[in-house]
Amino acid sequence: MVNDHAYVIGNGTSRLGIDLRTLGSGTVIGCNALYRDFAPDYDLPHILVAIDDPITDEINASDFPEDRFFHAEWEDQHEPMAMHRSNVVPRSNAGCFAIQTAIREGYTRLTCLGLDFLVVDQDQAVSNVYDGSNAYGQEQRASNADSRARMGFLGHLIENNPDISFEFLYPDALSVYEPDAKNCRIIRFSDLVKTYK
């Protein structure tokens, strides 16, 4: 692979203020409704992922290139059984599925934006750029319990992929939980130019 760097773009509001077209070289893997922002040419995202039916139906009905759209199969719609002691396995989320997709596609350096479940503030942690639009109503909204559970799945992905470099990009003043892993770091917006020059 010529470029081993992928940007995983979630839709938490912490990513506002970053123009995705100005990121350094790498493959942009976006979640759910991100494709709306790049119609009609769809130069980004390079890969789009989704789990839930309402947004999947919307994407399938759009003219986003179908060969760049990855819809999660049943197994990827849920967290791994090995993480849980019961037969009740929680539903996964598009952000973690995007990370899994990046790893399966061979990327070894992942820079993640808009994955707000690492944000300390509970309102911010469940924020979404597309709140109130199609497929983003109250019934699809993540709860704080969902947000904190996602941290557990993210920790599982980080721990089980020690050869992958995980970077999480957030605004300078935003308080976030920092995963305690050698292959993971937090980057701030003010560091973006220095990091990706």
Beta strands, then each sheet from edge to edge (+ up, - down):
strand 1: 5-9
strand 2: 27-31
strand 3: 47-50
strand 4: 69-71
strand 5: 109-113
strand 6: 165-170
strand 7: 184-188
sheet 1: 4+ 3+ 2+ 1+ 5+ 6+ 7+
end
